[in-house]
Amino acid sequence: MRREKLGLVGIVSVAALTAACSSGGGGGGTGGPGGSAKEPAAPVVTITPADGTGKAKPEQGISVKTDIGALQSVKVQLKGKDVPGAMNADKTSWKSAWTLQPNASYTVEAVAAGEQGKTTTATSSFKTLKPASTLGLEYNIPSGGDTVGVGMPVVLNFDQPVVDKKAVEKSLVVESKYANEGAWYWYTDKQVIFRTKKYWKAYQTIKVTGHLAGVKAAKNVYGASDFTLKFKIGSQSISTVNTKTHRMVVKVDGKKKWDVGISAGKATERKYTTTSGIHLTMDKKNPETMISPGIKEGEPGYYKEIVPYAVRISYSGEYVHSAPWSVGSQGRANVSHGCVNAPPSFAREYYGTSKWGDIVDIKGTTRELEFDNGYGWWQKPWKQWILGSAFDKPVSTAPQGDPTTAPDATTPATGTPTTPGTTTPTTPAESPVA
């Protein structure tokens, strides 16, 4: 019997090897009478980062390789939990699925089998570097647990600028029960928005996973931790407002629920012209205080009114709301300051059933809704939206399963979302009109 000690970087222990000898005497070649068979070689297993490394780069992940035979098992742990990864087709190498958590300690144990069952067990314990600064979420829209409409996008706002957008975007995964096509759009260096090509199907859960831990977002800046976000798509509510016929038709799950007369902006000035395009419901309040934009108290045209059952659809102050003062014009003429004036009974019911991300498609005016006015992201054509991705291409939301879900994923706490990017909501631009 004899033992071989392999002094390679990344190998801590090697299993005992057995020697096989032939019997008999009288000369001859290897394995012949009187000779001895050559002992099968044991696999050499290399683990990177090597054992004892103190400042491993998180973005490089973990790799395990064997020179002969195949890997039988690879077990990687962080804080007692398994770290996901995958082997190549012939099982000669293994690679961690995602980047590594910074300033953390990992353990690796790998077993490889070679000729005639010879095995090698290798281990490595190492620590990743402590970054000068970390990247995390400042807020996200929607919040975890929300039930939203079929038009709702995903908005992620990071707490500092992202330089390597490809690295960050690659770490983001969106999954839905019913597969859809979507793409990320970098609105600013801190904000990225995910929008689908088609509206979400109703009644499903959307899961957003950010494998952000260890992603190198900028020089000396790494993602601090992973996150998960789950929200639900509720009923399909799609409203169509025709400012020329003065009608608002609301369909819920494909069936017409309301068809009412309305009054849109009187369009005597641009600021009083209702914007055409695909709006999303953003917020609702009962009552809402509406103040004339850009006009001070005491100046001509100033108003400050309390308006009931107001559902906001843009930053520029457009709402669908109850307007008992304009019932005589609803279905006949456009007399508002830009909002959609609606009958009180309908407005109350619509307010009660509306949710974040419902569709309000307004047609018939000369003023187009800007794609970043409110949640107007559906206004940007799909081909242009894709170009906002760091990869200039869409991704599928088909479920990926759990194997690549990081073990230390957490759901970030989110407060009241602020507005996307640098856009600031304007004062509501609607008042009662006699």
C-alpha positions as CSV (number, residue, x, y, z in Angstrom):
1,M,0.0,0.0,0.0
2,R,1.1,3.6,-0.7
3,R,-0.4,7.1,-0.4
4,E,0.0,10.1,-2.8
5,K,-0.3,13.6,-1.4
6,L,-1.4,16.2,-3.9
7,G,-0.1,19.6,-3.0
8,L,-2.3,21.7,-5.3
9,V,-3.9,25.0,-4.5
10,G,-7.5,24.6,-3.4
11,I,-7.1,20.9,-2.3
12,V,-7.2,20.4,1.4
13,S,-7.6,16.6,1.7
14,V,-7.2,13.6,-0.6
15,A,-8.7,10.2,0.0
16,A,-6.5,7.2,0.4
17,L,-5.6,5.3,-2.7
18,T,-5.1,1.5,-3.0
19,A,-2.4,-0.1,-5.1
20,A,-3.1,-3.1,-7.4
21,C,-0.2,-5.6,-8.1
22,S,0.0,-8.6,-10.4
23,S,1.1,-12.0,-9.1
24,G,3.6,-14.5,-10.5
25,G,7.2,-14.2,-11.7
26,G,9.4,-14.3,-14.7
27,G,9.7,-10.9,-16.5
28,G,7.2,-9.5,-19.0
29,G,5.5,-6.2,-19.5
30,T,3.0,-4.3,-17.4
31,G,0.3,-6.6,-16.2
32,G,2.1,-9.7,-17.6
33,P,3.4,-12.7,-15.7
34,G,6.0,-11.5,-13.2
35,G,5.1,-7.8,-13.8
36,S,3.0,-5.2,-12.0
37,A,-0.1,-3.2,-13.2
38,K,0.2,0.6,-13.3
39,E,-1.9,2.1,-10.5
40,P,-4.9,4.1,-11.7
41,A,-4.5,7.8,-11.1
42,A,-6.8,9.6,-8.7
43,P,-8.6,12.7,-9.9
44,V,-7.1,16.1,-9.2
45,V,-9.8,18.5,-8.0
46,T,-9.3,22.2,-8.1
47,I,-11.5,24.7,-6.2
48,T,-11.5,28.4,-6.9
49,P,-11.3,30.5,-4.7
50,A,-8.5,28.5,-3.0
51,D,-8.6,27.4,0.6
52,G,-7.6,30.2,2.9
53,T,-8.4,33.1,0.5
54,G,-9.4,36.1,2.4
55,K,-10.5,38.6,-0.2
56,A,-12.2,36.6,-3.0
57,K,-13.9,38.6,-5.6
58,P,-17.7,38.1,-5.4
59,E,-18.3,38.7,-9.1
60,Q,-16.1,35.7,-10.0
61,G,-18.2,33.2,-8.2
62,I,-17.0,29.6,-7.3
63,S,-15.7,27.0,-9.7
64,V,-14.8,23.4,-9.2
65,K,-12.9,21.3,-11.8
66,T,-11.6,17.7,-12.0
67,D,-8.8,16.7,-14.4
68,I,-10.0,13.2,-15.0
69,G,-13.2,11.2,-14.3
70,A,-16.3,13.2,-13.2
71,L,-17.5,15.2,-10.2
72,Q,-19.8,13.1,-8.0
73,S,-20.9,15.9,-5.8
74,V,-20.3,19.5,-4.9
75,K,-21.6,21.1,-1.7
76,V,-21.2,24.8,-1.2
77,Q,-22.5,26.5,1.9
78,L,-23.0,30.0,3.3
79,K,-24.2,30.3,6.8
80,G,-25.3,26.7,6.8
81,K,-27.4,27.0,3.7
82,D,-26.7,25.5,0.3
83,V,-25.5,27.8,-2.5
84,P,-26.9,26.9,-5.9
85,G,-24.8,25.9,-8.9
86,A,-24.7,23.6,-11.9
87,M,-22.3,21.1,-13.5
88,N,-21.4,21.0,-17.2
89,A,-22.6,18.2,-19.4
90,D,-19.7,15.8,-18.7
91,K,-19.6,16.7,-15.0
92,T,-16.0,17.8,-15.2
93,S,-16.7,21.3,-13.8
94,W,-19.2,23.0,-11.6
95,K,-20.0,26.7,-11.4
96,S,-22.0,28.7,-8.8
97,A,-25.3,30.1,-10.3
98,W,-24.8,33.7,-9.1
99,T,-22.3,36.0,-7.7
100,L,-21.2,35.7,-4.1
101,Q,-22.3,37.7,-1.0
102,P,-19.6,40.2,-0.1
103,N,-17.8,40.0,3.2
104,A,-19.0,36.4,3.8
105,S,-17.4,33.0,4.6
106,Y,-18.0,30.1,2.3
107,T,-17.2,26.3,2.5
108,V,-16.8,24.0,-0.4
109,E,-16.6,20.2,-0.5
110,A,-16.3,18.3,-3.8
111,V,-15.9,14.6,-4.6
112,A,-14.6,13.3,-7.9
113,A,-14.3,9.7,-9.2
114,G,-11.7,8.5,-11.7
115,E,-10.5,5.2,-13.0
116,Q,-11.5,2.0,-11.2
117,G,-13.5,4.0,-8.7
118,K,-10.6,6.0,-7.4
119,T,-12.0,9.1,-5.6
120,T,-10.7,12.4,-4.4
121,T,-12.4,14.7,-1.8
122,A,-11.3,18.3,-1.8
123,T,-12.4,21.2,0.4
124,S,-12.0,24.9,0.6
125,S,-12.9,27.6,3.1
126,F,-12.6,31.2,2.0
127,K,-13.9,34.7,2.6
128,T,-15.1,37.3,0.1
129,L,-13.8,40.8,0.1
130,K,-15.4,43.6,2.1
131,P,-16.5,46.3,-0.4
132,A,-15.9,50.0,0.0
133,S,-19.6,50.6,-0.7
134,T,-22.7,48.5,-1.2
135,L,-25.7,48.7,-3.6
136,G,-29.3,48.1,-2.4
137,L,-32.9,49.0,-3.2
138,E,-34.1,52.4,-2.2
139,Y,-37.7,51.5,-3.1
140,N,-39.7,49.3,-5.4
141,I,-43.1,49.5,-7.1
142,P,-45.3,47.6,-6.5
143,S,-44.7,46.7,-2.9
144,G,-44.6,43.0,-1.8
145,G,-48.1,41.6,-1.3
146,D,-49.9,44.2,-3.5
147,T,-52.7,43.2,-5.8
148,V,-52.4,45.3,-9.0
149,G,-53.8,45.7,-12.5
150,V,-52.7,44.0,-15.7
151,G,-50.7,46.9,-16.9
152,M,-48.5,47.2,-13.8
153,P,-44.8,47.4,-14.5
154,V,-42.0,46.7,-12.0
155,V,-39.9,49.7,-10.9
156,L,-36.7,49.3,-9.0
157,N,-34.9,52.3,-7.6
158,F,-31.3,51.7,-6.3
159,D,-29.7,53.7,-3.5
160,Q,-26.8,54.8,-5.7
161,P,-25.9,55.0,-9.5
162,V,-25.3,51.8,-11.4
163,V,-22.3,51.8,-13.8
164,D,-22.3,48.2,-14.9
165,K,-25.9,47.9,-16.0
166,K,-25.4,44.6,-17.7
167,A,-24.1,43.0,-14.5
168,V,-27.1,44.3,-12.5
169,E,-29.7,43.6,-15.1
170,K,-28.4,40.0,-15.5
171,S,-29.1,39.4,-11.8
172,L,-32.8,40.3,-12.1
173,V,-35.3,37.6,-12.8
174,V,-39.1,38.1,-13.4
175,E,-41.3,35.0,-13.3
176,S,-45.0,34.7,-13.9
177,K,-47.4,31.7,-14.0
178,Y,-48.4,32.6,-17.5
179,A,-45.3,33.2,-19.6
180,N,-44.9,36.7,-21.1
181,E,-42.2,38.7,-22.9
182,G,-40.7,41.7,-21.2
183,A,-37.7,43.9,-21.0
184,W,-35.9,46.1,-18.5
185,Y,-35.6,49.8,-19.3
186,W,-33.0,52.0,-17.6
187,Y,-34.7,55.3,-17.1
188,T,-31.8,56.7,-15.0
189,D,-28.6,55.3,-13.6
190,K,-30.5,54.5,-10.4
191,Q,-33.8,53.4,-11.8
192,V,-34.8,50.4,-14.0
193,I,-38.3,49.5,-15.1
194,F,-39.6,46.2,-16.3
195,R,-42.6,46.2,-18.7
196,T,-44.1,43.4,-20.6
197,K,-44.9,43.4,-24.3
198,K,-48.5,42.5,-23.6
199,Y,-50.6,43.1,-20.5
200,W,-50.3,40.5,-17.8
201,K,-52.9,37.8,-17.7
202,A,-55.3,38.3,-14.7
203,Y,-55.2,36.3,-11.5
204,Q,-51.6,35.2,-11.1
205,T,-48.6,35.8,-8.9
206,I,-45.5,37.7,-10.2
207,K,-42.2,36.9,-8.6
208,V,-39.2,39.3,-9.0
209,T,-35.8,38.0,-7.7
210,G,-32.7,40.1,-7.5
211,H,-29.6,38.0,-7.2
212,L,-27.9,41.2,-6.3
213,A,-25.5,40.0,-3.6
214,G,-21.9,40.3,-4.9
215,V,-22.8,42.0,-8.3
216,K,-20.2,44.6,-9.1
217,A,-22.3,47.6,-9.9
218,A,-19.4,50.2,-10.1
219,K,-15.8,50.5,-8.9
220,N,-15.6,49.1,-5.4
221,V,-19.4,48.9,-5.2
222,Y,-21.1,45.6,-4.8
223,G,-24.7,44.4,-4.3
224,A,-25.3,43.9,-0.5
225,S,-27.9,41.2,-0.6
226,D,-30.4,39.4,-2.7
227,F,-34.1,40.3,-2.6
228,T,-37.4,38.8,-3.6
229,L,-40.7,40.6,-4.4
230,K,-44.0,38.9,-4.9
231,F,-47.2,40.6,-6.0
232,K,-50.5,39.5,-7.5
233,I,-52.3,40.5,-10.7
234,G,-56.0,40.9,-9.9
235,S,-58.9,41.3,-12.3
236,Q,-58.4,42.7,-15.8
237,S,-59.8,46.2,-15.8
238,I,-59.5,48.1,-19.1
239,S,-61.2,51.4,-19.5
240,T,-61.5,53.2,-22.9
241,V,-62.3,56.9,-22.8
242,N,-63.3,58.6,-26.1
243,T,-63.1,62.3,-25.7
244,K,-65.0,62.9,-29.1
245,T,-68.0,60.8,-28.2
246,H,-67.7,61.7,-24.5
247,R,-68.1,58.1,-23.4
248,M,-66.1,55.9,-20.9
249,V,-66.5,52.1,-21.3
250,V,-65.1,49.9,-18.6
251,K,-64.5,46.2,-19.3
252,V,-63.7,43.8,-16.4
253,D,-62.3,40.4,-17.4
254,G,-63.4,41.0,-21.0
255,K,-67.0,41.9,-20.1
256,K,-68.5,45.4,-20.3
257,K,-69.4,46.6,-16.8
258,W,-70.0,50.3,-17.4
259,D,-70.7,52.6,-20.3
260,V,-71.2,56.1,-19.1
261,G,-71.1,59.7,-20.4
262,I,-68.1,61.7,-19.4
263,S,-66.6,65.2,-19.9
264,A,-62.9,65.5,-20.7
265,G,-60.6,68.6,-20.9
266,K,-62.1,71.6,-22.6
267,A,-58.8,72.1,-24.6
268,T,-58.9,75.8,-24.7
269,E,-55.2,75.6,-23.5
270,R,-52.7,72.8,-23.6
271,K,-52.8,72.5,-19.8
272,Y,-56.6,71.9,-20.0
273,T,-56.3,69.3,-22.7
274,T,-56.7,65.7,-21.6
275,T,-53.7,63.5,-22.7
276,S,-54.4,60.7,-25.1
277,G,-52.7,57.4,-24.6
278,I,-52.5,54.4,-22.3
279,H,-52.6,55.6,-18.7
280,L,-52.4,53.5,-15.6
281,T,-54.2,54.2,-12.4
282,M,-51.6,55.4,-9.9
283,D,-53.4,56.4,-6.7
284,K,-56.8,57.2,-5.4
285,K,-58.1,59.5,-2.7
286,N,-61.5,60.4,-1.3
287,P,-61.7,63.3,-1.2
288,E,-58.8,64.9,-3.1
289,T,-57.8,68.6,-2.8
290,M,-57.3,70.1,-6.3
291,I,-55.4,73.4,-6.7
292,S,-55.0,75.4,-9.9
293,P,-51.4,74.7,-11.3
294,G,-49.1,77.7,-11.5
295,I,-51.8,80.2,-10.3
296,K,-51.6,81.7,-6.9
297,E,-54.5,82.5,-4.6
298,G,-56.0,85.8,-5.5
299,E,-54.9,85.6,-9.2
300,P,-57.5,85.1,-12.0
301,G,-58.3,81.4,-12.5
302,Y,-57.2,80.3,-9.1
303,Y,-59.1,77.5,-7.5
304,K,-58.9,75.1,-4.6
305,E,-61.6,72.5,-4.6
306,I,-62.4,69.3,-2.6
307,V,-63.2,66.5,-5.1
308,P,-64.7,63.2,-4.2
309,Y,-63.7,59.7,-5.5
310,A,-60.6,60.7,-7.4
311,V,-58.5,58.1,-9.2
312,R,-55.2,59.6,-10.4
313,I,-53.9,58.6,-13.9
314,S,-50.9,61.0,-14.5
315,Y,-48.4,63.2,-12.8
316,S,-49.8,66.2,-14.7
317,G,-52.9,66.2,-12.6
318,E,-55.3,64.0,-14.5
319,Y,-57.9,62.0,-12.6
320,V,-61.1,60.1,-13.2
321,H,-63.4,61.5,-10.6
322,S,-66.9,62.3,-9.5
323,A,-68.2,65.6,-10.9
324,P,-71.8,66.4,-10.0
325,W,-71.3,70.0,-11.2
326,S,-70.8,68.9,-14.8
327,V,-73.5,66.2,-15.1
328,G,-75.3,68.3,-17.7
329,S,-72.2,68.2,-20.0
330,Q,-71.3,64.6,-19.4
331,G,-71.9,62.6,-22.6
332,R,-72.3,65.9,-24.6
333,A,-69.3,68.2,-24.2
334,N,-65.8,68.5,-22.8
335,V,-65.7,71.2,-20.1
336,S,-63.1,70.0,-17.5
337,H,-59.6,71.3,-16.8
338,G,-58.1,68.1,-18.1
339,C,-59.6,65.4,-15.9
340,V,-62.3,62.8,-16.8
341,N,-65.5,64.1,-15.2
342,A,-67.7,61.2,-14.4
343,P,-71.3,60.7,-13.0
344,P,-71.2,60.5,-9.2
345,S,-72.8,57.0,-8.9
346,F,-70.3,55.5,-11.4
347,A,-67.3,57.4,-10.0
348,R,-68.1,56.0,-6.5
349,E,-68.2,52.4,-7.8
350,Y,-65.2,52.8,-10.1
351,Y,-63.2,54.2,-7.2
352,G,-64.2,51.3,-5.0
353,T,-63.0,48.7,-7.6
354,S,-59.9,50.4,-9.1
355,K,-56.5,49.3,-8.2
356,W,-52.9,50.2,-9.0
357,G,-52.0,49.5,-12.6
358,D,-55.5,49.3,-14.2
359,I,-55.6,50.5,-17.8
360,V,-57.3,53.8,-18.8
361,D,-56.9,54.2,-22.6
362,I,-57.9,57.8,-23.6
363,K,-58.4,58.6,-27.2
364,G,-59.3,61.6,-29.3
365,T,-57.2,64.6,-28.2
366,T,-54.2,66.4,-29.8
367,R,-52.0,66.1,-26.6
368,E,-50.2,62.8,-26.3
369,L,-49.3,61.3,-22.9
370,E,-45.6,61.4,-22.4
371,F,-44.1,57.9,-21.6
372,D,-42.8,59.1,-18.2
373,N,-45.8,61.1,-17.2
374,G,-47.2,59.0,-14.5
375,Y,-47.1,55.3,-15.3
376,G,-47.3,56.0,-19.0
377,W,-44.6,53.5,-20.0
378,W,-46.9,51.7,-22.4
379,Q,-46.7,54.8,-24.6
380,K,-43.1,54.0,-25.7
381,P,-43.2,51.5,-28.7
382,W,-42.0,48.0,-27.8
383,K,-39.0,48.2,-30.2
384,Q,-37.8,51.4,-28.5
385,W,-38.5,50.0,-25.1
386,I,-36.2,47.1,-25.7
387,L,-33.4,49.5,-26.6
388,G,-33.5,50.7,-23.0
389,S,-32.2,47.3,-21.8
390,A,-28.5,46.9,-21.2
391,F,-28.7,43.9,-23.5
392,D,-31.1,45.5,-26.1
393,K,-33.3,42.4,-26.0
394,P,-36.4,41.0,-24.2
395,V,-36.5,38.2,-21.7
396,S,-39.2,35.5,-20.9
397,T,-41.1,35.5,-17.7
398,A,-41.6,31.8,-17.8
399,P,-41.2,30.1,-14.4
400,Q,-37.6,29.0,-13.8
401,G,-38.2,27.0,-10.7
402,D,-36.2,27.1,-7.4
403,P,-32.7,25.6,-8.2
404,T,-31.2,29.0,-8.8
405,T,-32.9,30.9,-6.0
406,A,-30.3,32.2,-3.6
407,P,-30.5,30.8,-0.1
408,D,-30.2,34.2,1.7
409,A,-32.9,36.0,-0.3
410,T,-34.9,38.6,1.6
411,T,-37.8,40.8,0.9
412,P,-36.7,44.4,1.3
413,A,-38.9,46.7,3.4
414,T,-40.4,49.4,1.3
415,G,-42.1,52.5,2.4
416,T,-44.2,54.9,0.4
417,P,-42.7,55.0,-3.1
418,T,-41.4,58.2,-4.4
419,T,-41.8,59.2,-8.0
420,P,-39.7,57.5,-10.7
421,G,-36.4,59.0,-11.8
422,T,-36.3,62.8,-11.5
423,T,-39.8,63.4,-12.5
424,T,-41.8,65.3,-9.9
425,P,-45.6,65.2,-9.8
426,T,-47.3,68.5,-10.6
427,T,-50.1,70.0,-8.6
428,P,-53.5,68.4,-9.6
429,A,-54.8,70.4,-12.6
430,E,-58.6,70.0,-12.2
431,S,-61.3,72.0,-10.5
432,P,-65.1,71.9,-10.7
433,V,-66.5,73.7,-13.7
434,A,-69.9,75.2,-13.6
